[in-house]
Amino acid sequence: MIHTVTRPLITEKSLNLASKGWYTFAVAPDARKQGIARTVNGLYDVNVQAVRVLIMHGKVRASGKRRTKTKRMDWKKALVRLKDGQTIDAFEVTGEGEKK
């Protein structure tokens, strides 16, 4: 159960979605929606209302002197919607990095 969710995805786009109630996670390729919901419920002590799953295709890169093509692995992304009023602390934005 614990290996279903690999890590939270913290990007500018995912933080924008988190402000609207959708939280983004990288999940195992064989993960199902019910398993993702149970894992997020257990890890973060929240109530999941909806789960959307996307398969992200790996990019093709050229590497080395001969520019041989290598392909990154495909991976799965899950968008999780929580019950109103609930948040996950990992997605909270603090203003400390903006000060200069």
A tleap script that builds the chain and sets N, CA, C and O, in Angstrom:
source leaprc.protein.ff14SB
mol = sequence {
  NMET ILE HIE THR VAL THR ARG PRO LEU ILE
  THR GLU LYS SER LEU ASN LEU ALA SER LYS
  GLY TRP TYR THR PHE ALA VAL ALA PRO ASP
  ALA ARG LYS GLN GLY ILE ALA ARG THR VAL
  ASN GLY LEU TYR ASP VAL ASN VAL GLN ALA
  VAL ARG VAL LEU ILE MET HIE GLY LYS VAL
  ARG ALA SER GLY LYS ARG ARG THR LYS THR
  LYS ARG MET ASP TRP LYS LYS ALA LEU VAL
  ARG LEU LYS ASP GLY GLN THR ILE ASP ALA
  PHE GLU VAL THR GLY GLU GLY GLU LYS CLYS
}
set mol.1.N position { 0.822 -1.189 0.000 }
set mol.1.CA position { 0.000 0.000 0.000 }
set mol.1.C position { 0.864 1.250 0.000 }
set mol.1.O position { 0.545 2.208 -0.705 }
set mol.2.N position { 1.919 1.272 0.747 }
set mol.2.CA position { 2.736 2.475 0.893 }
set mol.2.C position { 3.531 2.768 -0.372 }
set mol.2.O position { 3.937 3.909 -0.589 }
set mol.3.N position { 3.763 1.756 -1.218 }
set mol.3.CA position { 4.565 1.940 -2.418 }
set mol.3.C position { 3.741 2.425 -3.605 }
set mol.3.O position { 4.281 2.589 -4.699 }
set mol.4.N position { 2.451 2.656 -3.412 }
set mol.4.CA position { 1.606 3.135 -4.498 }
set mol.4.C position { 1.974 4.559 -4.878 }
set mol.4.O position { 2.152 4.863 -6.057 }
set mol.5.N position { 2.089 5.438 -3.881 }
set mol.5.CA position { 2.447 6.834 -4.128 }
set mol.5.C position { 3.952 6.969 -3.959 }
set mol.5.O position { 4.489 6.691 -2.887 }
set mol.6.N position { 4.639 7.402 -5.028 }
set mol.6.CA position { 6.087 7.518 -4.985 }
set mol.6.C position { 6.524 8.808 -4.303 }
set mol.6.O position { 7.335 8.781 -3.378 }
set mol.7.N position { 5.982 9.950 -4.764 }
set mol.7.CA position { 6.365 11.247 -4.201 }
set mol.7.C position { 5.377 12.308 -4.655 }
set mol.7.O position { 4.717 12.141 -5.681 }
set mol.8.N position { 5.264 13.405 -3.898 }
set mol.8.CA position { 4.464 14.530 -4.384 }
set mol.8.C position { 5.231 15.282 -5.462 }
set mol.8.O position { 6.453 15.403 -5.383 }
set mol.9.N position { 4.531 15.786 -6.460 }
set mol.9.CA position { 5.151 16.567 -7.522 }
set mol.9.C position { 4.960 18.042 -7.204 }
set mol.9.O position { 3.840 18.552 -7.233 }
set mol.10.N position { 6.060 18.725 -6.902 }
set mol.10.CA position { 6.014 20.134 -6.548 }
set mol.10.C position { 6.578 20.938 -7.714 }
set mol.10.O position { 7.794 21.041 -7.873 }
set mol.11.N position { 5.702 21.500 -8.517 }
set mol.11.CA position { 6.083 22.363 -9.625 }
set mol.11.C position { 5.204 23.606 -9.555 }
set mol.11.O position { 4.278 23.673 -8.747 }
set mol.12.N position { 5.493 24.574 -10.389 }
set mol.12.CA position { 4.674 25.779 -10.406 }
set mol.12.C position { 3.231 25.443 -10.789 }
set mol.12.O position { 2.291 25.986 -10.209 }
set mol.13.N position { 3.062 24.565 -11.749 }
set mol.13.CA position { 1.731 24.177 -12.185 }
set mol.13.C position { 0.998 23.387 -11.102 }
set mol.13.O position { -0.192 23.609 -10.879 }
set mol.14.N position { 1.689 22.474 -10.429 }
set mol.14.CA position { 1.032 21.671 -9.401 }
set mol.14.C position { 0.675 22.518 -8.180 }
set mol.14.O position { -0.329 22.250 -7.520 }
set mol.15.N position { 1.477 23.529 -7.871 }
set mol.15.CA position { 1.128 24.428 -6.768 }
set mol.15.C position { -0.093 25.267 -7.109 }
set mol.15.O position { -0.904 25.569 -6.233 }
set mol.16.N position { -0.229 25.647 -8.380 }
set mol.16.CA position { -1.414 26.374 -8.820 }
set mol.16.C position { -2.651 25.478 -8.704 }
set mol.16.O position { -3.709 25.931 -8.268 }
set mol.17.N position { -2.516 24.210 -9.095 }
set mol.17.CA position { -3.628 23.265 -8.956 }
set mol.17.C position { -3.954 22.993 -7.491 }
set mol.17.O position { -5.119 22.801 -7.143 }
set mol.18.N position { -2.932 22.975 -6.627 }
set mol.18.CA position { -3.156 22.729 -5.205 }
set mol.18.C position { -3.984 23.850 -4.586 }
set mol.18.O position { -4.763 23.606 -3.664 }
set mol.19.N position { -3.827 25.064 -5.077 }
set mol.19.CA position { -4.639 26.166 -4.558 }
set mol.19.C position { -6.110 25.991 -4.947 }
set mol.19.O position { -6.990 26.583 -4.322 }
set mol.20.N position { -6.379 25.183 -5.976 }
set mol.20.CA position { -7.751 24.899 -6.404 }
set mol.20.C position { -8.277 23.587 -5.827 }
set mol.20.O position { -9.414 23.202 -6.098 }
set mol.21.N position { -7.449 22.893 -5.025 }
set mol.21.CA position { -7.902 21.675 -4.361 }
set mol.21.C position { -7.424 20.378 -4.976 }
set mol.21.O position { -7.784 19.312 -4.478 }
set mol.22.N position { -6.620 20.414 -6.048 }
set mol.22.CA position { -6.090 19.215 -6.698 }
set mol.22.C position { -4.613 19.068 -6.357 }
set mol.22.O position { -3.832 19.991 -6.590 }
set mol.23.N position { -4.222 17.927 -5.810 }
set mol.23.CA position { -2.851 17.669 -5.405 }
set mol.23.C position { -2.246 16.616 -6.328 }
set mol.23.O position { -2.903 15.629 -6.659 }
set mol.24.N position { -0.985 16.823 -6.748 }
set mol.24.CA position { -0.353 16.005 -7.777 }
set mol.24.C position { 0.710 15.090 -7.164 }
set mol.24.O position { 1.531 15.530 -6.359 }
set mol.25.N position { 0.681 13.812 -7.556 }
set mol.25.CA position { 1.637 12.826 -7.054 }
set mol.25.C position { 2.154 11.971 -8.201 }
set mol.25.O position { 1.426 11.690 -9.153 }
set mol.26.N position { 3.412 11.561 -8.107 }
set mol.26.CA position { 3.948 10.520 -8.975 }
set mol.26.C position { 3.605 9.197 -8.303 }
set mol.26.O position { 3.834 9.027 -7.105 }
set mol.27.N position { 3.057 8.267 -9.068 }
set mol.27.CA position { 2.607 6.997 -8.489 }
set mol.27.C position { 3.227 5.840 -9.259 }
set mol.27.O position { 3.807 6.026 -10.329 }
set mol.28.N position { 3.094 4.653 -8.703 }
set mol.28.CA position { 3.618 3.446 -9.346 }
set mol.28.C position { 2.861 3.185 -10.651 }
set mol.28.O position { 1.669 3.480 -10.743 }
set mol.29.N position { 3.546 2.634 -11.662 }
set mol.29.CA position { 2.889 2.394 -12.953 }
set mol.29.C position { 1.690 1.446 -12.884 }
set mol.29.O position { 0.794 1.529 -13.724 }
set mol.30.N position { 1.663 0.555 -11.904 }
set mol.30.CA position { 0.546 -0.385 -11.789 }
set mol.30.C position { -0.494 0.065 -10.767 }
set mol.30.O position { -1.374 -0.719 -10.412 }
set mol.31.N position { -0.419 1.305 -10.284 }
set mol.31.CA position { -1.328 1.807 -9.261 }
set mol.31.C position { -2.728 2.021 -9.842 }
set mol.31.O position { -2.888 2.430 -10.992 }
set mol.32.N position { -3.729 1.735 -9.021 }
set mol.32.CA position { -5.131 1.949 -9.395 }
set mol.32.C position { -5.692 3.098 -8.554 }
set mol.32.O position { -5.124 3.457 -7.523 }
set mol.33.N position { -6.802 3.664 -9.003 }
set mol.33.CA position { -7.381 4.823 -8.331 }
set mol.33.C position { -7.746 4.542 -6.869 }
set mol.33.O position { -7.480 5.372 -6.000 }
set mol.34.N position { -8.342 3.396 -6.592 }
set mol.34.CA position { -8.732 3.079 -5.225 }
set mol.34.C position { -7.509 2.956 -4.309 }
set mol.34.O position { -7.536 3.412 -3.166 }
set mol.35.N position { -6.449 2.343 -4.815 }
set mol.35.CA position { -5.223 2.203 -4.032 }
set mol.35.C position { -4.555 3.544 -3.776 }
set mol.35.O position { -4.023 3.777 -2.691 }
set mol.36.N position { -4.582 4.430 -4.773 }
set mol.36.CA position { -4.014 5.760 -4.610 }
set mol.36.C position { -4.786 6.524 -3.544 }
set mol.36.O position { -4.186 7.171 -2.685 }
set mol.37.N position { -6.106 6.454 -3.592 }
set mol.37.CA position { -6.939 7.151 -2.612 }
set mol.37.C position { -6.677 6.631 -1.199 }
set mol.37.O position { -6.554 7.421 -0.263 }
set mol.38.N position { -6.589 5.299 -1.036 }
set mol.38.CA position { -6.314 4.724 0.290 }
set mol.38.C position { -4.952 5.160 0.814 }
set mol.38.O position { -4.815 5.470 1.997 }
set mol.39.N position { -3.944 5.186 -0.054 }
set mol.39.CA position { -2.598 5.554 0.366 }
set mol.39.C position { -2.528 7.016 0.789 }
set mol.39.O position { -1.938 7.329 1.823 }
set mol.40.N position { -3.120 7.916 0.006 }
set mol.40.CA position { -3.108 9.337 0.359 }
set mol.40.C position { -3.891 9.569 1.646 }
set mol.40.O position { -3.483 10.374 2.483 }
set mol.41.N position { -5.022 8.864 1.812 }
set mol.41.CA position { -5.781 8.963 3.063 }
set mol.41.C position { -4.922 8.574 4.261 }
set mol.41.O position { -4.942 9.249 5.290 }
set mol.42.N position { -4.174 7.492 4.128 }
set mol.42.CA position { -3.358 7.004 5.233 }
set mol.42.C position { -2.131 7.853 5.510 }
set mol.42.O position { -1.785 8.088 6.668 }
set mol.43.N position { -1.464 8.317 4.448 }
set mol.43.CA position { -0.221 9.074 4.630 }
set mol.43.C position { -0.457 10.478 5.188 }
set mol.43.O position { 0.286 10.935 6.057 }
set mol.44.N position { -1.483 11.155 4.693 }
set mol.44.CA position { -1.674 12.570 5.024 }
set mol.44.C position { -2.888 12.827 5.914 }
set mol.44.O position { -3.163 13.981 6.243 }
set mol.45.N position { -3.619 11.788 6.312 }
set mol.45.CA position { -4.776 11.901 7.198 }
set mol.45.C position { -5.806 12.885 6.638 }
set mol.45.O position { -6.228 13.819 7.319 }
set mol.46.N position { -6.200 12.657 5.385 }
set mol.46.CA position { -7.190 13.488 4.696 }
set mol.46.C position { -8.245 12.582 4.063 }
set mol.46.O position { -8.100 11.360 4.062 }
set mol.47.N position { -9.298 13.181 3.529 }
set mol.47.CA position { -10.352 12.428 2.845 }
set mol.47.C position { -10.307 12.746 1.361 }
set mol.47.O position { -10.532 13.887 0.956 }
set mol.48.N position { -10.013 11.730 0.546 }
set mol.48.CA position { -9.922 11.903 -0.905 }
set mol.48.C position { -11.318 11.758 -1.506 }
set mol.48.O position { -12.036 10.805 -1.204 }
set mol.49.N position { -11.697 12.717 -2.365 }
set mol.49.CA position { -12.996 12.651 -3.020 }
set mol.49.C position { -12.902 12.146 -4.451 }
set mol.49.O position { -13.803 11.448 -4.916 }
set mol.50.N position { -11.822 12.487 -5.163 }
set mol.50.CA position { -11.700 12.083 -6.561 }
set mol.50.C position { -10.237 11.862 -6.902 }
set mol.50.O position { -9.349 12.484 -6.320 }
set mol.51.N position { -9.997 10.966 -7.854 }
set mol.51.CA position { -8.643 10.687 -8.333 }
set mol.51.C position { -8.676 10.665 -9.858 }
set mol.51.O position { -9.521 10.001 -10.458 }
set mol.52.N position { -7.758 11.390 -10.473 }
set mol.52.CA position { -7.566 11.341 -11.918 }
set mol.52.C position { -6.158 10.829 -12.167 }
set mol.52.O position { -5.226 11.199 -11.453 }
set mol.53.N position { -5.995 9.975 -13.183 }
set mol.53.CA position { -4.706 9.336 -13.445 }
set mol.53.C position { -4.284 9.637 -14.875 }
set mol.53.O position { -5.093 9.551 -15.799 }
set mol.54.N position { -2.998 9.996 -15.057 }
set mol.54.CA position { -2.438 10.259 -16.374 }
set mol.54.C position { -1.187 9.414 -16.551 }
set mol.54.O position { -0.413 9.244 -15.608 }
set mol.55.N position { -0.985 8.886 -17.747 }
set mol.55.CA position { 0.260 8.189 -18.063 }
set mol.55.C position { 1.142 9.169 -18.815 }
set mol.55.O position { 0.779 9.660 -19.884 }
set mol.56.N position { 2.301 9.447 -18.243 }
set mol.56.CA position { 3.245 10.389 -18.831 }
set mol.56.C position { 4.275 9.587 -19.619 }
set mol.56.O position { 4.944 8.717 -19.061 }
set mol.57.N position { 4.404 9.872 -20.896 }
set mol.57.CA position { 5.320 9.131 -21.740 }
set mol.57.C position { 6.733 9.677 -21.586 }
set mol.57.O position { 6.938 10.888 -21.510 }
set mol.58.N position { 7.707 8.765 -21.541 }
set mol.58.CA position { 9.098 9.158 -21.370 }
set mol.58.C position { 9.633 9.893 -22.586 }
set mol.58.O position { 9.252 9.609 -23.721 }
set mol.59.N position { 10.516 10.838 -22.329 }
set mol.59.CA position { 11.091 11.633 -23.409 }
set mol.59.C position { 12.230 10.884 -24.092 }
set mol.59.O position { 12.910 10.068 -23.471 }
set mol.60.N position { 12.428 11.168 -25.364 }
set mol.60.CA position { 13.549 10.613 -26.108 }
set mol.60.C position { 14.665 11.648 -26.093 }
set mol.60.O position { 14.446 12.810 -26.434 }
set mol.61.N position { 15.847 11.229 -25.702 }
set mol.61.CA position { 16.995 12.127 -25.595 }
set mol.61.C position { 18.139 11.599 -26.440 }
set mol.61.O position { 18.279 10.394 -26.645 }
set mol.62.N position { 18.952 12.521 -26.925 }
set mol.62.CA position { 20.181 12.149 -27.623 }
set mol.62.C position { 21.337 12.353 -26.649 }
set mol.62.O position { 21.451 13.416 -26.038 }
set mol.63.N position { 22.191 11.347 -26.500 }
set mol.63.CA position { 23.284 11.473 -25.545 }
set mol.63.C position { 24.555 10.875 -26.118 }
set mol.63.O position { 24.512 10.018 -27.001 }
set mol.64.N position { 25.671 11.330 -25.614 }
set mol.64.CA position { 26.966 10.813 -26.033 }
set mol.64.C position { 27.508 11.495 -27.267 }
set mol.64.O position { 26.850 12.333 -27.884 }
set mol.65.N position { 28.734 11.111 -27.613 }
set mol.65.CA position { 29.413 11.714 -28.763 }
set mol.65.C position { 28.700 11.382 -30.074 }
set mol.65.O position { 28.630 12.214 -30.979 }
set mol.66.N position { 28.181 10.180 -30.165 }
set mol.66.CA position { 27.486 9.771 -31.396 }
set mol.66.C position { 26.002 10.137 -31.383 }
set mol.66.O position { 25.274 9.818 -32.322 }
set mol.67.N position { 25.555 10.807 -30.318 }
set mol.67.CA position { 24.174 11.258 -30.183 }
set mol.67.C position { 23.176 10.114 -30.319 }
set mol.67.O position { 22.171 10.226 -31.022 }
set mol.68.N position { 23.472 9.014 -29.634 }
set mol.68.CA position { 22.567 7.874 -29.668 }
set mol.68.C position { 21.280 8.221 -28.925 }
set mol.68.O position { 21.305 8.945 -27.929 }
set mol.69.N position { 20.173 7.709 -29.407 }
set mol.69.CA position { 18.865 7.996 -28.828 }
set mol.69.C position { 18.622 7.088 -27.624 }
set mol.69.O position { 18.785 5.872 -27.717 }
set mol.70.N position { 18.236 7.673 -26.513 }
set mol.70.CA position { 17.835 6.924 -25.334 }
set mol.70.C position { 16.463 7.423 -24.917 }
set mol.70.O position { 16.141 8.600 -25.082 }
set mol.71.N position { 15.660 6.522 -24.377 }
set mol.71.CA position { 14.299 6.877 -23.985 }
set mol.71.C position { 14.149 6.726 -22.482 }
set mol.71.O position { 14.531 5.706 -21.908 }
set mol.72.N position { 13.593 7.744 -21.855 }
set mol.72.CA position { 13.292 7.655 -20.434 }
set mol.72.C position { 12.057 6.785 -20.237 }
set mol.72.O position { 11.254 6.611 -21.154 }
set mol.73.N position { 11.915 6.248 -19.049 }
set mol.73.CA position { 10.799 5.355 -18.754 }
set mol.73.C position { 9.486 6.136 -18.724 }
set mol.73.O position { 9.464 7.316 -18.375 }
set mol.74.N position { 8.387 5.461 -19.096 }
set mol.74.CA position { 7.061 6.027 -18.914 }
set mol.74.C position { 6.741 6.010 -17.418 }
set mol.74.O position { 7.223 5.139 -16.694 }
set mol.75.N position { 5.934 6.964 -16.953 }
set mol.75.CA position { 5.554 7.009 -15.550 }
set mol.75.C position { 4.114 7.478 -15.431 }
set mol.75.O position { 3.521 7.962 -16.395 }
set mol.76.N position { 3.564 7.329 -14.241 }
set mol.76.CA position { 2.158 7.639 -14.028 }
set mol.76.C position { 2.029 8.777 -13.016 }
set mol.76.O position { 2.735 8.827 -12.009 }
set mol.77.N position { 1.098 9.692 -13.321 }
set mol.77.CA position { 0.833 10.846 -12.461 }
set mol.77.C position { -0.614 10.782 -12.003 }
set mol.77.O position { -1.496 10.418 -12.781 }
set mol.78.N position { -0.867 11.134 -10.740 }
set mol.78.CA position { -2.220 11.126 -10.198 }
set mol.78.C position { -2.565 12.501 -9.659 }
set mol.78.O position { -1.767 13.120 -8.956 }
set mol.79.N position { -3.756 12.976 -9.991 }
set mol.79.CA position { -4.298 14.208 -9.426 }
set mol.79.C position { -5.365 13.803 -8.420 }
set mol.79.O position { -6.289 13.060 -8.753 }
set mol.80.N position { -5.238 14.289 -7.189 }
set mol.80.CA position { -6.119 13.881 -6.103 }
set mol.80.C position { -6.864 15.103 -5.595 }
set mol.80.O position { -6.253 16.124 -5.282 }
set mol.81.N position { -8.189 14.999 -5.512 }
set mol.81.CA position { -9.016 16.083 -4.968 }
set mol.81.C position { -9.433 15.709 -3.558 }
set mol.81.O position { -9.907 14.601 -3.307 }
set mol.82.N position { -9.247 16.663 -2.629 }
set mol.82.CA position { -9.580 16.425 -1.234 }
set mol.82.C position { -10.930 17.034 -0.890 }
set mol.82.O position { -11.477 17.849 -1.633 }
set mol.83.N position { -11.452 16.613 0.259 }
set mol.83.CA position { -12.686 17.181 0.778 }
set mol.83.C position { -12.460 18.668 1.057 }
set mol.83.O position { -11.346 19.071 1.392 }
set mol.84.N position { -13.494 19.476 0.923 }
set mol.84.CA position { -13.374 20.928 1.120 }
set mol.84.C position { -12.805 21.256 2.495 }
set mol.84.O position { -13.205 20.677 3.505 }
set mol.85.N position { -11.865 22.196 2.515 }
set mol.85.CA position { -11.255 22.644 3.764 }
set mol.85.C position { -10.017 21.869 4.175 }
set mol.85.O position { -9.356 22.253 5.140 }
set mol.86.N position { -9.678 20.782 3.473 }
set mol.86.CA position { -8.502 19.994 3.821 }
set mol.86.C position { -7.342 20.349 2.900 }
set mol.86.O position { -7.542 20.651 1.723 }
set mol.87.N position { -6.121 20.309 3.447 }
set mol.87.CA position { -4.922 20.604 2.664 }
set mol.87.C position { -3.833 19.607 3.010 }
set mol.87.O position { -3.918 18.893 4.009 }
set mol.88.N position { -2.807 19.568 2.168 }
set mol.88.CA position { -1.606 18.771 2.421 }
set mol.88.C position { -0.459 19.761 2.592 }
set mol.88.O position { -0.231 20.608 1.728 }
set mol.89.N position { 0.260 19.655 3.705 }
set mol.89.CA position { 1.290 20.633 4.050 }
set mol.89.C position { 2.424 20.700 3.042 }
set mol.89.O position { 3.031 21.761 2.890 }
set mol.90.N position { 2.733 19.618 2.349 }
set mol.90.CA position { 3.849 19.609 1.392 }
set mol.90.C position { 3.615 20.595 0.251 }
set mol.90.O position { 4.573 21.039 -0.383 }
set mol.91.N position { 2.363 20.941 -0.018 }
set mol.91.CA position { 2.036 21.823 -1.141 }
set mol.91.C position { 1.818 23.271 -0.716 }
set mol.91.O position { 1.448 24.103 -1.543 }
set mol.92.N position { 2.040 23.585 0.558 }
set mol.92.CA position { 1.855 24.958 1.038 }
set mol.92.C position { 3.031 25.815 0.615 }
set mol.92.O position { 4.181 25.389 0.720 }
set mol.93.N position { 2.754 27.017 0.139 }
set mol.93.CA position { 3.783 27.936 -0.337 }
set mol.93.C position { 4.105 28.917 0.777 }
set mol.93.O position { 3.212 29.524 1.369 }
set mol.94.N position { 5.405 29.063 1.056 }
set mol.94.CA position { 5.849 30.085 2.000 }
set mol.94.C position { 6.573 31.166 1.237 }
set mol.94.O position { 7.162 30.891 0.192 }
set mol.95.N position { 6.546 32.387 1.731 }
set mol.95.CA position { 7.148 33.507 1.036 }
set mol.95.C position { 8.617 33.712 1.363 }
set mol.95.O position { 9.157 34.768 1.034 }
set mol.96.N position { 9.293 32.759 1.990 }
set mol.96.CA position { 10.677 32.937 2.416 }
set mol.96.C position { 11.646 33.011 1.248 }
set mol.96.O position { 12.645 33.724 1.344 }
set mol.97.N position { 11.399 32.308 0.153 }
set mol.97.CA position { 12.315 32.282 -0.976 }
set mol.97.C position { 12.267 33.551 -1.811 }
set mol.97.O position { 13.175 33.786 -2.609 }
set mol.98.N position { 11.248 34.370 -1.657 }
set mol.98.CA position { 11.064 35.552 -2.475 }
set mol.98.C position { 11.874 36.748 -1.959 }
set mol.98.O position { 12.122 37.677 -2.728 }
set mol.99.N position { 12.287 36.761 -0.716 }
set mol.99.CA position { 12.968 37.922 -0.124 }
set mol.99.C position { 14.395 38.058 -0.653 }
set mol.99.O position { 15.139 37.080 -0.728 }
set mol.100.N position { 14.760 39.288 -1.017 }
set mol.100.CA position { 16.147 39.534 -1.471 }
set mol.100.C position { 16.595 40.876 -1.001 }
set mol.100.O position { 17.726 41.279 -1.272 }
savepdb mol mol.pdb
quit
